């Protein structure tokens, strides 16, 4: 799996995912469990939607 999610993007995904999951746990709407998706993509560093759209927020590595 190729990494295509960069630093700030990863942090925002993890924070948003955790926030939505916590909201669902304290009685929020069922749809708040969608927070699992940004949390997983943030932790793994790879987003399937970015791959499909040809996007990449990871900085290029210098050789």
N, C-alpha and C positions, 0 to 999 in steps of 0.2 A: 504494500500500500504506500503510495507516494504522499509525502507531506506537502500539503498545499494551504495550510492555515498558519499564518504568521503570529508573532508574539502578542500584539495588542488584540488582535482578532480572537486568539485563543483565550486570553484573559476575559474578554467580554462575553464570549460564549459560555465559559465555565461559570461566571458570576450570574449571568442570566438564567442558565440552566438550573443552578442551585436555588436561585430565587423562586423560579416557577415550581420546582419540586417542593420546596418548603411551604409555599403557598398552598399547594395541593394537600400537603400533609396536615396543615392546620385548618382544613375545611374549605379550601378554595374550590373552584369549579373543576370538574373532571378533566377538562381540556388542558389544565395547567400541567398535567403529566407530560405534555409535549416537551417540557424542559429536559427530558431525558435525551432528546436528540441533540440540542446544542451542547449539553454537558459531554456527551459521548464524542462528538466531533471535536470539541475543544481538548479533551483529554488525549484523544488519538492523534490529533493534528492533521486529520484528513477529512475532507468534506466531499461526499459524492456529488452534490449539486455543483460545487466548484469545478470538479472534474468534467462534468457534462457541459458546463458553460465555458470551460477553458480558462477559468480564473485561478489566480494564485496570489496569496498575500504573504507568502514566505519570502524573505529576502534571498537573493541569489547568493550561492556560496562561491567565493573566489578560489580558483585553482592555483 
